[in-house]
Amino acid sequence: MFEDIAMTRCIAHQIAAALLIGTLALPASAQQAPPPPAAKVKVEMASLRQMAPVLQVPGSVMSRQDADVAAEVSGRVTWVAEAGTKLAAGEALARVDDRLLRLELRQYEAQIKSLQSQLAFQERELERQRQLAERGTATIVKLEEANSRRDVLAQDLIRAQASRDRTALEIERTVVKAPFAGQVAERMLEVGEFSAPGVKVARLVAVDQIEVRAQAPVSIARHLSEGISVSLDIEGQPTQGKVTRIIGIGEAQSRTFQVRVALPRGEANWIVGSAVKVGLPSATAEQVVAVHRDALVLRGDGTWLFRVNAQNKAERVAVKTGTSIGDWVQVTGDIRDGDRTIVRGAERLREGQEVELDPKVS
């Protein structure tokens, strides 16, 4: 029995040894795992760009047209547009009771007709006195009296017409009109309240004509000029705008001056009053190597990116970041102008992995 057990153990050892020898005899390529498939990626070229250090200053979205519209006539307010109402230029913003003015207009119109009738009669009387004077049957005094009465009536008619026109203008002004296209932000008078010339009725804001206004320190004034692009950030949404106005008058207490920035097309839906971070150049621009911000990978051990080499393989490159303008960030490290940096598809890449350029990757 013991001999059988010993024989079985001997056979098992021989089989294990044979398997080990067979494994060692396999080529190295058969023992290694197959390489991973080529990863589909999207690239952006690193490029030389003029960039300068940026100072972030607070700004606000403002409308270029923002007015407290006032009444021009006295009277009881009968209607005011609701807050939020959008109006075209010339549309009614509020109305004032015009009934007394219309009665006054009718009175002047009746007076004008009466004066026109009297003036027509006096014209005929003057002509009759002139004919009598030519025949010697009327005195020069009567002729001059008729002429004077005609002139007085003519002046009375002019005054009545002016009063009528003034009343008609006041009636027209009982409709407070929007001076520009905009949205009613606030009602300052309610129906039933009494208005007077100069009393504010409502606030109107042109919400489609907006810009960013920021207060910049006077120390960076020499680095700013109209037309340059600057970075904007509102609630984490980055974009770019152009400086349209530099109000070169500083405030003595804050040592700041106002900079106005136009928003790009398609950004007009920003809310007036929103807070904005404005990135303004604080030094002279220099030519630097910049990459798209999507190429950067930020980890605890530093910042790096993947570059595609001539063999279409991924190379991991450590970089340090600097100034940023829009989607482009200055980098220092082993990156040169024209290098292909991976902006999509780098999440699972390994050093040396083969890649395939795919513009559809997003």
C-alpha positions in Angstrom: 0.0 0.0 0.0 2.8 2.4 0.9 4.6 1.6 -2.3 1.4 2.6 -4.3 1.2 6.0 -2.6 4.9 6.7 -3.2 4.5 5.8 -6.8 1.5 8.2 -7.2 3.5 11.1 -5.7 6.4 10.4 -8.0 4.2 10.5 -11.1 2.6 13.8 -9.9 6.0 15.4 -9.5 7.1 14.3 -12.9 3.9 15.9 -14.5 4.4 19.2 -12.7 8.1 19.3 -13.8 7.1 18.7 -17.4 4.5 21.5 -17.3 7.1 23.9 -15.8 9.6 23.1 -18.5 7.0 23.5 -21.2 6.0 26.9 -19.9 9.6 28.1 -19.7 10.2 26.9 -23.3 7.4 29.3 -24.6 8.6 32.4 -26.4 8.5 35.7 -24.5 5.8 37.2 -26.8 3.5 34.3 -25.9 3.9 35.1 -22.2 3.1 38.9 -22.5 -0.5 40.4 -22.7 -1.5 41.8 -26.1 -1.0 45.6 -26.4 -4.2 47.7 -25.9 -6.0 48.9 -29.0 -5.4 52.3 -30.4 -7.4 55.0 -28.5 -9.4 57.5 -30.5 -8.5 61.0 -29.5 -9.0 64.6 -30.6 -6.0 67.0 -30.7 -5.3 70.7 -30.7 -2.0 72.2 -31.8 0.1 74.0 -29.2 0.8 77.5 -30.6 2.7 80.7 -30.0 0.4 83.5 -28.7 0.7 87.0 -27.4 -0.4 86.8 -23.7 0.0 88.9 -20.7 -0.5 88.4 -16.9 -4.2 88.9 -16.1 -5.7 90.8 -13.2 -9.2 89.6 -12.2 -11.5 92.6 -11.4 -15.2 92.5 -10.5 -17.7 93.8 -13.0 -21.4 93.9 -13.7 -23.6 93.4 -16.7 -25.2 96.7 -17.4 -27.6 98.1 -20.1 -26.4 100.9 -22.3 -29.9 102.4 -22.1 -31.5 102.5 -18.6 -33.9 105.3 -17.9 -36.4 106.4 -15.3 -39.1 107.7 -17.7 -41.1 110.7 -16.3 -44.5 112.2 -17.0 -44.7 115.5 -19.0 -48.2 116.6 -17.9 -50.3 116.8 -14.7 -53.2 114.4 -14.1 -54.4 111.2 -12.6 -52.6 108.1 -13.8 -55.1 105.7 -15.6 -52.7 102.9 -16.7 -49.1 101.8 -16.3 -47.4 98.9 -18.1 -46.7 95.9 -15.8 -43.1 95.2 -14.7 -41.6 92.8 -17.2 -43.5 94.1 -20.2 -41.4 94.4 -23.3 -42.0 97.5 -25.4 -40.9 98.8 -28.7 -39.7 102.4 -29.1 -42.7 104.7 -29.1 -45.1 102.2 -27.5 -47.3 103.4 -24.6 -45.7 103.0 -21.2 -48.3 104.8 -19.2 -51.4 107.0 -19.6 -52.7 110.1 -17.8 -56.4 111.1 -17.7 -56.9 113.5 -20.7 -60.6 114.4 -20.4 -60.1 117.9 -19.1 -57.6 118.6 -21.8 -59.9 117.3 -24.5 -62.7 119.7 -23.2 -60.2 122.5 -23.3 -59.3 121.6 -26.9 -62.9 121.7 -28.0 -63.2 125.2 -26.4 -60.2 126.5 -28.3 -61.5 124.9 -31.6 -64.9 126.7 -31.1 -63.1 130.0 -30.3 -61.0 129.6 -33.5 -64.1 129.2 -35.6 -65.7 132.2 -34.0 -62.6 134.3 -34.6 -62.3 133.1 -38.2 -65.9 134.2 -38.8 -65.3 137.6 -37.2 -62.1 138.0 -39.2 -63.8 137.2 -42.5 -66.5 139.8 -41.7 -63.9 142.4 -40.8 -62.0 141.7 -44.0 -65.2 142.5 -45.9 -65.9 145.6 -43.8 -62.3 146.9 -44.4 -62.7 146.4 -48.2 -66.0 148.3 -48.0 -64.5 151.2 -46.1 -61.6 151.4 -48.5 -64.0 151.7 -51.5 -66.1 154.4 -49.7 -62.9 156.3 -48.9 -61.9 156.2 -52.5 -65.2 157.7 -53.5 -64.9 160.3 -50.7 -68.0 159.1 -48.8 -66.0 157.7 -45.8 -63.3 159.2 -43.7 -59.8 158.0 -43.3 -60.5 157.5 -39.6 -63.1 154.9 -40.2 -60.9 153.1 -42.7 -58.1 153.0 -40.1 -60.5 151.8 -37.4 -61.6 148.9 -39.7 -58.0 148.0 -40.5 -57.1 148.0 -36.7 -60.1 145.8 -35.8 -59.0 143.4 -38.6 -55.4 143.2 -37.2 -56.6 142.6 -33.7 -58.9 139.8 -34.8 -56.0 138.2 -36.8 -53.7 138.2 -33.7 -56.5 136.8 -31.5 -56.9 134.0 -34.0 -53.2 133.3 -33.9 -53.2 133.1 -30.1 -56.2 130.8 -30.1 -54.6 128.5 -32.7 -51.4 128.4 -30.5 -53.4 127.5 -27.4 -55.2 124.8 -29.4 -51.9 123.4 -30.6 -50.4 123.5 -27.1 -53.5 121.6 -25.7 -53.3 119.0 -28.5 -49.6 118.5 -27.6 -50.4 118.1 -23.9 -53.1 115.5 -24.9 -50.5 113.6 -26.9 -48.1 113.8 -23.9 -50.7 112.2 -21.6 -49.5 108.9 -23.3 -46.1 108.3 -21.8 -44.1 106.6 -24.5 -41.1 104.3 -24.4 -38.1 106.4 -25.6 -36.3 103.2 -26.7 -37.1 99.5 -27.0 -36.8 97.8 -23.7 -38.4 96.0 -20.7 -40.2 97.6 -17.9 -38.1 97.0 -14.8 -40.2 98.9 -12.2 -43.4 100.8 -11.9 -42.9 104.0 -9.9 -46.5 105.3 -10.1 -49.7 103.2 -9.7 -53.1 103.7 -11.3 -55.0 106.4 -9.4 -51.9 108.4 -8.3 -51.3 111.9 -9.5 -48.5 112.7 -11.9 -46.8 116.0 -12.7 -44.1 117.1 -15.1 -40.9 115.4 -14.1 -42.4 112.8 -11.8 -41.0 109.4 -12.5 -43.5 106.9 -13.9 -41.5 103.7 -14.6 -38.0 102.4 -15.2 -37.2 101.1 -18.7 -34.2 99.0 -19.5 -32.9 98.0 -22.9 -32.1 94.3 -22.1 -30.8 93.6 -25.6 -28.2 96.3 -25.4 -26.0 95.1 -22.6 -22.3 95.4 -21.8 -19.9 94.7 -18.9 -18.6 97.5 -16.8 -15.7 97.1 -14.4 -13.6 99.3 -12.3 -9.9 98.8 -13.0 -7.0 100.1 -10.9 -5.2 103.0 -12.5 -1.9 101.2 -12.2 -2.8 99.0 -15.2 -4.2 101.8 -17.4 -1.1 101.8 -19.7 -1.6 98.1 -20.6 -5.2 98.6 -21.7 -6.5 99.9 -25.1 -9.8 99.9 -26.8 -10.4 96.9 -29.1 -8.3 94.3 -27.1 -9.9 91.0 -26.1 -10.4 90.2 -22.4 -11.7 87.2 -20.5 -15.1 87.2 -18.9 -16.5 84.7 -16.4 -20.1 84.7 -15.1 -21.1 81.9 -12.7 -18.3 79.7 -14.1 -19.2 80.3 -17.7 -16.1 81.6 -19.5 -16.3 83.7 -22.6 -14.4 86.7 -24.2 -15.3 90.3 -24.9 -13.7 93.4 -26.4 -12.9 96.6 -24.6 -15.1 99.3 -26.2 -14.6 102.2 -23.9 -12.0 103.3 -21.5 -13.2 106.1 -19.3 -9.9 107.8 -18.6 -11.0 109.6 -15.5 -10.0 107.9 -12.3 -11.8 108.1 -8.9 -9.7 109.9 -6.3 -10.7 107.6 -3.4 -10.6 104.2 -5.0 -7.9 104.9 -7.6 -9.9 103.1 -10.2 -11.4 104.0 -13.6 -14.2 102.4 -15.6 -13.7 99.9 -18.4 -16.6 98.9 -20.7 -16.5 95.6 -22.5 -18.8 94.4 -25.3 -20.2 90.9 -25.1 -19.9 88.5 -28.0 -22.9 87.8 -30.1 -25.1 85.2 -28.6 -24.4 86.3 -25.1 -27.1 88.9 -24.9 -29.2 86.7 -22.6 -27.1 87.6 -19.6 -29.2 89.2 -16.8 -28.6 92.9 -16.2 -27.0 93.3 -12.8 -25.2 89.9 -13.0 -21.7 89.8 -11.4 -18.8 89.2 -13.8 -15.1 88.5 -13.3 -13.2 90.5 -15.9 -9.6 89.5 -16.7 -7.6 92.6 -17.7 -3.9 92.5 -18.8 -1.7 93.8 -16.0 1.7 93.8 -17.9 3.0 93.9 -21.4 2.1 90.9 -23.5 4.8 88.4 -24.4 4.9 85.6 -27.0 4.4 82.3 -25.1 3.5 78.7 -25.9 -0.2 78.0 -25.2 -2.4 75.0 -25.3 -6.1 74.5 -25.2 -7.4 74.2 -21.6 -9.0 70.9 -22.3 -5.5 69.4 -22.9 -4.5 69.9 -19.2 -4.9 67.1 -16.7 -4.8 68.4 -13.1 -3.8 65.8 -10.5 -2.4 65.8 -7.0 1.1 65.2 -8.3 1.0 68.2 -10.6 -0.3 69.2 -14.0 0.4 67.4 -17.2 -0.8 66.7 -20.7 -0.5 64.0 -23.4 1.3 64.8 -26.7 1.0 62.7 -29.8 4.5 61.9 -31.3 5.5 61.1 -34.8 4.7 57.4 -34.3 1.1 58.3 -33.2 1.9 57.3 -29.6 0.9 59.2 -26.5 3.6 60.9 -24.5 2.9 62.3 -21.0 4.5 65.7 -20.5 4.6 67.6 -17.2 3.9 71.3 -17.5 3.4 74.4 -15.4 0.5 76.8 -16.3 0.6 80.5 -16.5 -1.6 83.2 -18.0 -4.9 82.2 -19.6 -7.0 84.0 -22.2 -10.3 82.4 -23.1 -9.8 78.7 -23.8 -6.0 79.0 -24.1 -3.5 78.6 -21.3 0.2 79.4 -21.2 2.4 76.4 -20.4 6.1 75.9 -19.7 7.7 72.5 -20.1 8.7 70.2 -22.9 6.1 71.6 -25.3 6.8 73.4 -28.5 4.8 75.3 -31.1 3.0 72.9 -33.3 2.9 69.9 -30.9 -0.2 67.9 -31.1 -1.9 67.9 -27.6 -4.8 65.6 -26.8 -7.9 67.5 -25.8 -10.4 64.6 -25.9 -9.9 60.9 -25.1 -7.0 61.2 -22.7 -8.9 59.9 -19.6 -7.7 56.3 -19.9 -4.5 56.8 -21.9 -1.2 55.2 -20.8 2.3 56.4 -21.6 3.3 55.0 -25.0 -0.1 53.8 -26.0 -0.9 54.1 -29.7 -3.6 56.6 -30.6 -5.9 57.2 -33.6 -6.9 60.8 -34.5 -10.7 61.0 -34.6 -12.3 64.4 -35.1 -15.7 63.0 -34.1 -14.5 62.5 -30.5 -16.1 65.2 -28.4 
